[in-house]
């Protein structure tokens, strides 16, 4: 990764963090940080989803912990798999 790519990545991370601070309640931030400890890729996916919603103007109020739980459960139901024996 060259310096330009690294700089762009850092700028994006700063932008993402500032948006998340604006739209998440304290409890939602805590829930997301706990998810990040267990499944960092899932937390990143949720963060990107929330940033995209914010940038599209679809988030009108603060995102609550219950809404984070709903997002988590909807993502969990999409990852169903079938075991064939």
Buried (B, 14 or more C-beta within 10 A) or exposed (E): EEEEEEEEEEEEEEEBEEBBEEBBBEEBBEBBEEBBEEEEEBBEBBBEEBBEBBEEEEBEEEBBBEBBEEBBEEEEEEEEEEEEE
